Amino acid sequence: MKILVLHGWTYSTEKWDPFMDIISSKTDVELLKIPGLTEKLEAVWNLDNYVEWLKTKIGDSKVILIGHSNGGRISLAFANKYPEKVSKLILIDSAGIYHNELPIRLKRLVFKIIAKLGKKIINSEKLRKILYKLSREGDYENASPTVKKTMLNLITTDISFLLPEIKIPTLIIWGENDNTTPLKDGALMHKLIRGSKLKIISGARHSPQFTHPKEVAKIIYKNLLIAEP
């Protein structure tokens, strides 16, 4: 069965090469190019737009979805709306849990300030860099206004209420020391998605598929009942 991989916001597709080389040795897998990062985005999108975009990519097939960070958010929303299209769901440090803690609220506030005011008002390059650093989004500084507004749409969308409705077999992989989407998010997803499995990668942060590609691939192989290469 075809596996589709959905990447997050802040990573070029080249960074995926080592992991993809491993996983493709035993599976039919494709790393999708998501509009707004690896594909040009002409208009401001919301989560529903990404769900419908993914539907066009899948067509009449049934697939396994692997989603990292924002790619996990899209995968979860898609699996909820079109469960008949997904046989298994694999989440790696997925986004999608809404937080009211001060650091997260600050991040959203920073996004809103930049999205609304832009460079015409925030003329100080030093100030802009401080704001981007506070927002913890490495690609945000160089993003187009369209992509900035799209990113704001996504990080302010809470999908936690959808999780109890997910009936698809779900594997959750999480970096132990993730400070972007903290481990407690993974634990909450595990709790809310009935029958899901949670695997924690010791010492890893937000992107264990980059720092621990063999370990992540091994967990995926085991979940899919595929012998290791």
Backbone bond lengths (Angstrom), bond angles and torsions (degrees), N, CA, C in turn:
res aa  C-N    CA-C-N  psi(-1)  N-CA   C-N-CA  omega(-1)  CA-C   N-CA-C  phi
1 M - - - 1.464 - - 1.528 109.91 -
2 K 1.297 115.75 142.04 1.459 121.96 -178.21 1.527 111.28 -66.55
3 I 1.341 115.48 137.82 1.462 122.04 174.33 1.525 108.21 -111.93
4 L 1.320 116.51 129.03 1.462 121.59 175.21 1.520 109.06 -111.88
5 V 1.329 116.09 131.49 1.461 122.26 -179.38 1.521 108.99 -107.74
6 L 1.328 115.94 129.00 1.464 121.64 177.56 1.525 109.04 -111.84
7 H 1.317 116.18 118.09 1.458 121.52 -176.78 1.526 111.34 -82.00
8 G 1.328 116.06 170.88 1.459 121.99 177.44 1.519 110.99 -90.19
9 W 1.330 115.92 -170.68 1.458 121.13 -174.97 1.514 113.97 -73.20
10 T 1.311 117.61 -41.97 1.465 118.81 -161.77 1.524 114.51 -101.99
11 Y 1.312 117.96 25.87 1.458 119.31 -177.02 1.523 110.88 -132.34
12 S 1.331 116.06 133.50 1.452 120.50 173.53 1.525 108.54 -73.90
13 T 1.313 116.13 157.00 1.462 119.39 -178.54 1.527 111.53 -65.25
14 E 1.340 117.37 -25.63 1.465 119.88 -179.46 1.528 112.04 -62.38
15 K 1.316 117.04 -31.95 1.468 119.97 179.64 1.520 111.70 -64.70
16 W 1.319 116.49 -20.44 1.461 121.32 -179.86 1.529 112.85 -81.83
17 D 1.321 117.59 -12.07 1.467 120.68 -170.92 1.530 114.19 -53.65
18 P 1.351 120.24 -49.62 1.473 118.93 -178.82 1.529 112.98 -59.15
19 F 1.327 116.80 -43.82 1.465 120.09 178.77 1.524 110.67 -66.01
20 M 1.330 116.85 -43.80 1.461 120.54 -178.91 1.521 111.31 -64.88
21 D 1.324 117.60 -35.35 1.465 120.88 177.54 1.526 110.81 -61.29
22 I 1.335 115.59 -39.66 1.469 119.74 179.53 1.524 110.80 -70.27
23 I 1.315 116.24 -51.24 1.463 120.50 -172.46 1.527 111.96 -69.92
24 S 1.338 116.86 -29.11 1.468 120.06 -177.90 1.519 112.42 -77.01
25 S 1.336 117.17 -12.84 1.464 119.74 -179.91 1.521 112.14 -68.89
26 K 1.329 116.63 -20.44 1.466 120.59 -177.36 1.524 113.49 -126.55
27 T 1.321 117.61 -3.21 1.460 119.75 -175.70 1.524 111.01 -137.85
28 D 1.311 115.31 161.59 1.460 122.37 172.03 1.523 106.58 -91.96
29 V 1.320 116.63 98.47 1.461 120.71 -170.12 1.523 110.96 -129.74
30 E 1.319 115.95 146.29 1.466 121.94 178.97 1.522 109.58 -137.32
31 L 1.322 115.75 132.12 1.459 121.77 173.78 1.523 108.13 -90.28
32 L 1.316 116.47 112.25 1.460 120.60 -177.97 1.528 111.29 -74.74
33 K 1.307 115.57 147.72 1.461 121.41 173.43 1.521 107.83 -95.30
34 I 1.324 115.99 113.97 1.456 121.11 -171.39 1.530 110.85 -90.60
35 P 1.319 117.50 130.49 1.471 120.49 177.89 1.528 111.75 -55.77
36 G 1.325 114.89 134.04 1.456 119.92 179.72 1.513 112.85 107.61
37 L 1.332 117.24 -17.39 1.462 119.75 177.35 1.516 110.04 -131.79
38 T 1.314 117.48 -66.88 1.459 119.77 179.63 1.523 112.10 -94.34
39 E 1.313 117.07 -7.45 1.459 122.30 173.22 1.526 107.98 -129.38
40 K 1.325 116.49 145.98 1.465 120.42 -178.42 1.525 110.64 -67.33
41 L 1.314 115.71 142.82 1.461 121.86 178.97 1.522 108.36 -116.03
42 E 1.331 116.47 119.73 1.466 121.05 -175.33 1.522 113.13 -86.42
43 A 1.341 117.04 -28.05 1.466 121.19 -176.68 1.522 109.52 -134.11
44 V 1.320 116.51 162.09 1.463 120.96 177.62 1.524 108.91 -69.59
45 W 1.342 116.17 130.43 1.461 121.97 -179.10 1.514 110.42 -111.94
46 N 1.343 114.48 157.57 1.456 121.17 168.51 1.524 108.38 -119.80
47 L 1.313 117.41 -175.89 1.463 120.40 -175.82 1.524 111.70 -62.27
48 D 1.313 117.67 -37.83 1.468 120.63 179.29 1.524 111.50 -61.47
49 N 1.323 116.94 -37.41 1.466 120.19 177.21 1.521 111.10 -61.36
50 Y 1.332 116.23 -41.53 1.463 119.88 179.31 1.523 111.40 -67.24
51 V 1.319 116.95 -36.92 1.469 120.75 177.68 1.530 110.09 -61.91
52 E 1.316 116.94 -45.13 1.464 120.23 -179.06 1.527 110.97 -70.04
53 W 1.332 116.96 -35.02 1.469 120.04 174.53 1.524 110.23 -60.06
54 L 1.328 116.89 -44.49 1.462 120.56 -179.72 1.528 110.94 -64.57
55 K 1.303 116.99 -35.39 1.466 120.29 177.75 1.525 110.91 -60.01
56 T 1.325 116.90 -39.86 1.469 119.79 178.84 1.521 111.20 -67.31
57 K 1.329 116.74 -32.01 1.462 120.55 178.63 1.529 111.52 -70.41
58 I 1.314 116.67 -35.66 1.467 121.10 -177.10 1.524 111.36 -81.29
59 G 1.318 117.29 -36.33 1.455 120.79 179.77 1.519 111.87 65.00
60 D 1.332 115.76 -132.35 1.463 121.04 -178.03 1.520 112.84 -89.04
61 S 1.313 117.54 2.61 1.460 121.32 -175.83 1.526 111.90 -80.26
62 K 1.332 114.61 171.54 1.458 122.58 168.97 1.513 106.09 -122.43
63 V 1.322 117.88 130.92 1.456 120.71 -169.10 1.524 111.76 -131.27
64 I 1.326 114.03 169.21 1.461 123.11 167.00 1.524 106.45 -100.88
65 L 1.324 117.31 130.81 1.461 121.17 179.45 1.518 110.74 -106.61
66 I 1.337 115.93 131.19 1.460 122.34 169.70 1.521 106.81 -114.60
67 G 1.327 117.12 118.60 1.456 120.33 -178.08 1.512 112.03 -124.15
68 H 1.325 116.23 126.54 1.464 121.41 177.28 1.525 109.75 -106.84
69 S 1.329 116.66 132.63 1.461 122.82 175.14 1.532 110.41 54.42
70 N 1.334 117.94 -118.56 1.458 119.09 178.89 1.523 112.03 -63.55
71 G 1.323 116.79 -28.95 1.463 120.14 174.82 1.514 111.83 -63.34
72 G 1.341 116.31 -30.84 1.455 120.70 174.72 1.512 111.47 -68.54
73 R 1.322 116.25 -40.13 1.466 120.99 177.38 1.533 110.47 -58.36
74 I 1.340 115.45 -47.43 1.461 120.08 179.14 1.525 110.62 -62.74
75 S 1.328 116.59 -43.27 1.466 121.34 -179.23 1.520 111.71 -61.44
76 L 1.330 116.71 -43.00 1.464 121.03 179.09 1.528 111.26 -63.05
77 A 1.324 116.20 -46.05 1.465 120.03 -179.74 1.522 110.80 -63.91
78 F 1.330 116.10 -39.16 1.464 120.08 178.73 1.525 111.10 -66.52
79 A 1.330 116.60 -45.69 1.465 120.77 -178.85 1.518 111.57 -62.21
80 N 1.319 116.14 -32.01 1.462 119.71 177.55 1.530 111.59 -70.92
81 K 1.326 116.52 -40.78 1.467 120.38 -176.52 1.519 112.61 -81.42
82 Y 1.346 116.25 -35.72 1.464 120.72 -177.02 1.530 110.77 -127.96
83 P 1.322 118.01 63.90 1.475 120.24 -176.53 1.523 113.28 -62.48
84 E 1.323 116.66 -25.93 1.467 119.89 -179.44 1.523 112.08 -69.74
85 K 1.330 117.27 -12.54 1.464 121.82 -178.68 1.529 112.99 -94.41
86 V 1.332 117.38 -8.07 1.469 121.07 -172.77 1.526 109.85 -124.10
87 S 1.334 116.39 123.94 1.468 119.86 178.37 1.521 111.64 -90.34
88 K 1.341 116.52 -35.29 1.462 121.29 176.84 1.518 109.15 -146.51
89 L 1.323 114.48 152.19 1.461 121.48 -178.77 1.524 108.34 -125.13
90 I 1.334 115.84 125.86 1.464 121.32 178.59 1.524 107.81 -121.78
91 L 1.320 115.89 117.99 1.459 122.15 -177.16 1.519 110.00 -109.42
92 I 1.323 117.02 130.92 1.463 122.10 177.27 1.524 107.98 -118.16
93 D 1.336 116.53 109.72 1.471 121.75 179.67 1.528 110.64 44.54
94 S 1.306 115.27 54.89 1.464 121.91 -171.81 1.522 113.10 -71.81
95 A 1.322 115.24 146.27 1.466 121.75 169.16 1.523 108.62 -86.35
96 G 1.333 115.83 168.92 1.451 119.98 174.74 1.511 115.55 132.45
97 I 1.344 116.87 -13.95 1.463 120.77 177.93 1.524 108.54 -91.21
98 Y 1.318 116.25 126.47 1.464 121.50 -179.28 1.528 109.85 -85.32
99 H 1.338 115.78 136.43 1.467 121.09 179.64 1.522 110.24 -122.53
100 N 1.312 115.31 145.20 1.461 120.69 174.44 1.523 112.26 -106.74
101 E 1.344 116.87 4.48 1.454 119.45 179.05 1.528 110.18 -63.02
102 L 1.333 116.74 153.44 1.462 121.88 -176.14 1.523 113.35 -54.37
103 P 1.358 121.23 -47.50 1.462 119.22 -178.23 1.526 112.55 -59.29
104 I 1.344 117.31 -38.24 1.454 119.81 -179.58 1.521 110.47 -72.17
105 R 1.325 116.50 -40.65 1.466 119.66 177.35 1.524 110.36 -62.25
106 L 1.336 116.03 -38.40 1.458 120.65 178.55 1.521 110.47 -62.90
107 K 1.325 115.81 -41.83 1.461 119.96 179.00 1.526 110.75 -60.26
108 R 1.322 116.64 -45.91 1.462 120.09 179.60 1.532 110.99 -64.38
109 L 1.332 115.94 -39.00 1.460 120.16 178.84 1.517 110.55 -62.80
110 V 1.328 116.93 -43.04 1.463 121.26 178.42 1.524 110.07 -60.05
111 F 1.338 116.48 -46.15 1.460 120.28 179.03 1.523 110.48 -57.60
112 K 1.330 116.33 -44.39 1.460 120.23 -177.75 1.524 111.71 -65.58
113 I 1.339 116.06 -40.64 1.465 120.32 178.86 1.521 110.49 -59.89
114 I 1.326 116.06 -49.01 1.465 120.11 -177.00 1.522 110.65 -67.99
115 A 1.338 116.07 -41.87 1.465 119.76 -178.50 1.524 111.42 -62.90
116 K 1.329 117.00 -38.13 1.462 121.10 -176.77 1.525 112.68 -82.52
117 L 1.334 115.99 -41.71 1.461 119.07 -173.76 1.521 112.92 -89.35
118 G 1.326 115.66 -41.59 1.449 120.19 179.21 1.516 113.16 65.36
119 K 1.315 116.10 -171.47 1.461 121.60 -174.81 1.526 112.83 -71.92
120 K 1.334 117.47 -20.75 1.464 118.92 -179.35 1.519 110.95 -64.29
121 I 1.339 116.30 -35.23 1.457 120.28 -179.46 1.521 110.61 -93.61
122 I 1.347 115.33 -44.53 1.468 118.90 -178.46 1.524 107.53 -89.08
123 N 1.312 116.29 81.67 1.458 120.77 -173.75 1.518 113.11 -82.07
124 S 1.312 117.36 -19.88 1.445 120.46 -177.88 1.526 110.61 -77.93
125 E 1.328 115.99 116.60 1.467 120.05 178.79 1.523 110.85 -60.87
126 K 1.327 116.52 -39.26 1.464 120.60 179.73 1.523 110.76 -62.60
127 L 1.335 116.72 -42.40 1.465 120.54 179.12 1.519 110.64 -64.01
128 R 1.321 116.61 -42.35 1.463 119.64 179.70 1.521 110.98 -60.83
129 K 1.326 116.28 -42.49 1.463 119.36 -179.29 1.526 111.21 -64.38
130 I 1.327 116.40 -37.13 1.469 119.76 177.26 1.528 109.88 -63.50
131 L 1.327 116.27 -43.79 1.465 120.18 -179.86 1.520 111.07 -64.14
132 Y 1.331 116.97 -42.18 1.460 119.58 179.18 1.528 110.72 -64.78
133 K 1.333 115.76 -38.45 1.462 119.51 178.82 1.520 110.45 -64.47
134 L 1.333 116.40 -41.47 1.462 120.27 177.88 1.524 111.16 -62.04
135 S 1.327 116.61 -35.01 1.459 119.81 -177.42 1.520 112.19 -77.32
136 R 1.346 117.32 -14.72 1.466 123.13 177.89 1.526 112.70 60.79
137 E 1.302 117.39 29.02 1.452 120.47 177.67 1.518 108.27 -116.80
138 G 1.325 116.21 102.92 1.446 121.36 -174.91 1.510 114.69 -63.66
139 D 1.336 118.08 -30.49 1.456 120.64 -178.17 1.521 112.91 -88.86
140 Y 1.311 117.19 -8.18 1.461 120.11 -171.73 1.520 112.17 -65.72
141 E 1.333 116.83 -37.80 1.466 120.42 -176.44 1.517 111.71 -59.98
142 N 1.338 116.97 -38.89 1.456 120.67 -175.41 1.524 113.33 -96.78
143 A 1.321 117.32 2.57 1.461 120.75 -177.56 1.523 110.95 -75.54
144 S 1.328 114.77 154.23 1.464 120.33 175.85 1.526 109.47 -72.84
145 P 1.334 118.20 161.32 1.470 120.09 177.01 1.528 112.67 -55.87
146 T 1.330 116.40 -36.04 1.469 120.18 178.77 1.517 111.21 -63.05
147 V 1.327 116.31 -45.22 1.466 120.45 -179.10 1.522 110.50 -69.13
148 K 1.328 117.45 -37.15 1.467 120.08 178.27 1.528 111.02 -60.09
149 K 1.320 116.32 -44.28 1.465 119.69 179.54 1.526 110.86 -68.21
150 T 1.323 116.18 -34.68 1.466 120.14 176.93 1.521 110.79 -65.29
151 M 1.325 116.94 -43.86 1.463 120.97 178.37 1.521 110.65 -61.09
152 L 1.323 116.05 -40.48 1.463 120.08 178.30 1.524 110.57 -63.08
153 N 1.327 117.02 -41.21 1.465 120.55 177.09 1.523 111.45 -57.41
154 L 1.327 115.55 -41.80 1.462 119.54 -174.43 1.521 112.75 -74.88
155 I 1.337 117.39 -44.04 1.471 117.61 -175.49 1.519 112.43 -72.57
156 T 1.335 117.15 -13.17 1.461 119.71 177.12 1.531 111.64 -100.15
157 T 1.332 116.69 8.40 1.463 121.02 178.75 1.522 110.00 -99.19
158 D 1.313 116.27 117.33 1.464 122.15 179.24 1.524 109.06 -93.77
159 I 1.336 116.84 124.26 1.466 119.40 178.41 1.524 111.71 -115.59
160 S 1.325 117.19 12.54 1.464 119.40 -177.74 1.528 111.80 -60.25
161 F 1.332 117.08 -30.58 1.469 119.91 -179.25 1.527 112.07 -68.61
162 L 1.343 117.35 -17.78 1.459 121.20 178.34 1.526 112.67 -81.04
163 L 1.327 116.71 -23.05 1.460 120.30 -169.64 1.526 114.13 -59.96
164 P 1.336 120.29 -41.70 1.469 118.68 178.73 1.529 113.38 -63.99
165 E 1.340 116.69 -16.08 1.460 120.49 -179.69 1.524 112.37 -86.74
166 I 1.333 117.39 -11.20 1.463 121.12 -179.72 1.525 108.88 -72.24
167 K 1.332 116.45 120.26 1.466 121.45 179.63 1.530 111.99 -111.04
168 I 1.303 116.73 -1.61 1.462 122.50 -178.24 1.525 109.60 -77.51
169 P 1.340 119.08 139.36 1.468 120.76 175.25 1.530 110.42 -53.61
170 T 1.324 116.12 124.60 1.470 120.91 -171.42 1.519 111.24 -127.70
171 L 1.328 115.16 129.10 1.462 122.98 173.78 1.520 107.75 -108.83
172 I 1.327 116.43 128.62 1.461 122.03 -179.76 1.524 108.69 -114.67
173 I 1.324 116.96 120.78 1.465 123.02 179.37 1.524 107.38 -114.27
174 W 1.342 116.40 132.42 1.469 118.82 -174.03 1.524 111.54 -141.39
175 G 1.330 115.33 139.65 1.452 120.54 173.04 1.515 110.84 -74.93
176 E 1.315 116.42 131.14 1.469 121.79 -176.85 1.523 112.05 -56.32
177 N 1.339 116.88 -37.56 1.464 121.13 -173.33 1.526 112.94 -110.38
178 D 1.309 116.69 29.07 1.465 120.62 178.71 1.530 109.79 -64.68
179 N 1.332 116.63 122.28 1.465 119.63 176.48 1.530 112.02 -110.37
180 T 1.324 116.63 10.16 1.460 121.62 174.95 1.522 110.06 -98.41
181 T 1.317 115.66 -56.21 1.471 121.39 168.08 1.528 105.15 -117.82
182 P 1.318 118.14 97.00 1.466 121.75 -170.44 1.525 113.33 -62.48
183 L 1.322 114.56 158.35 1.457 121.83 -177.45 1.525 112.24 -55.29
184 K 1.326 116.87 -30.47 1.472 118.79 179.36 1.527 111.25 -62.62
185 D 1.345 117.00 -26.48 1.465 119.85 174.72 1.523 110.43 -66.20
186 G 1.331 115.32 -43.02 1.458 119.65 177.83 1.515 111.80 -62.98
187 A 1.337 115.83 -40.61 1.466 120.29 178.70 1.525 110.86 -63.98
188 L 1.340 116.34 -38.56 1.461 119.88 179.23 1.526 110.91 -68.50
189 M 1.329 116.90 -41.42 1.463 119.79 176.63 1.522 110.45 -60.19
190 H 1.326 115.54 -43.41 1.465 121.17 178.71 1.529 110.72 -59.52
191 K 1.306 116.07 -39.82 1.469 121.13 -179.70 1.529 111.44 -69.46
192 L 1.333 116.69 -39.99 1.459 120.85 -173.79 1.528 113.72 -83.53
193 I 1.333 117.29 -28.30 1.470 120.20 178.93 1.521 108.13 -91.77
194 R 1.288 115.83 105.64 1.463 121.26 -173.76 1.531 111.39 -61.05
195 G 1.334 115.57 130.91 1.454 120.74 177.10 1.517 114.76 80.15
196 S 1.318 118.15 3.38 1.466 120.91 -179.29 1.522 111.31 -72.04
197 K 1.331 115.02 159.68 1.461 121.91 177.04 1.525 108.79 -115.82
198 L 1.321 117.03 137.89 1.465 122.10 179.05 1.517 109.66 -116.55
199 K 1.330 116.07 123.90 1.458 122.42 176.99 1.530 108.42 -120.41
200 I 1.321 116.26 125.30 1.463 121.68 -177.09 1.524 109.57 -103.65
201 I 1.327 116.32 130.22 1.465 121.91 179.38 1.522 108.61 -94.09
202 S 1.308 116.16 110.37 1.463 121.87 -177.08 1.528 111.37 -61.73
203 G 1.327 116.18 130.67 1.459 121.84 176.51 1.514 114.98 80.54
204 A 1.326 117.74 -8.05 1.466 120.75 -177.67 1.521 110.82 -83.99
205 R 1.314 114.96 159.22 1.462 120.28 177.35 1.530 109.08 -111.65
206 H 1.342 117.51 -130.49 1.461 119.74 -170.65 1.528 113.69 -77.24
207 S 1.325 117.54 -17.97 1.469 119.75 -174.86 1.526 111.17 -131.05
208 P 1.321 118.61 68.98 1.467 120.51 -177.88 1.524 113.12 -63.20
209 Q 1.324 117.41 -22.52 1.468 119.35 178.84 1.522 111.28 -68.50
210 F 1.336 117.61 -18.56 1.459 121.43 176.31 1.525 111.70 -91.74
211 T 1.311 116.71 -42.52 1.469 121.13 -175.27 1.525 112.91 -88.13
212 H 1.325 117.02 -26.37 1.465 122.21 -178.97 1.536 109.25 -133.54
213 P 1.339 118.07 55.40 1.472 119.75 -172.84 1.522 114.16 -61.73
214 K 1.326 117.31 -39.06 1.466 119.84 -178.91 1.523 111.20 -67.02
215 E 1.335 116.31 -40.22 1.460 120.15 -179.75 1.527 110.90 -66.62
216 V 1.326 116.30 -42.73 1.463 120.05 178.62 1.529 110.30 -64.57
217 A 1.334 116.47 -44.14 1.467 120.19 179.10 1.525 111.23 -61.80
218 K 1.323 116.74 -39.71 1.469 121.02 179.13 1.524 111.08 -60.88
219 I 1.326 116.41 -43.08 1.472 120.77 178.49 1.526 110.44 -63.52
220 I 1.328 116.18 -41.33 1.469 120.06 179.85 1.521 110.68 -66.61
221 Y 1.336 117.16 -44.95 1.464 120.66 177.40 1.522 111.09 -55.63
222 K 1.320 115.89 -45.89 1.466 120.61 -178.65 1.519 110.49 -63.11
223 N 1.322 116.63 -41.54 1.458 120.64 179.82 1.522 111.81 -65.17
224 L 1.327 116.26 -35.86 1.462 120.97 -178.99 1.519 112.23 -89.85
225 L 1.344 116.45 2.64 1.469 122.77 -179.52 1.521 111.37 59.25
226 I 1.331 114.99 44.63 1.462 121.90 177.50 1.521 108.23 -111.55
227 A 1.321 116.58 134.38 1.464 120.26 178.30 1.520 109.46 -67.28
228 E 1.330 116.65 142.25 1.465 120.62 179.24 1.520 110.29 -67.08
229 P 1.343 116.67 146.42 1.474 119.74 179.69 1.514 111.37 -70.66
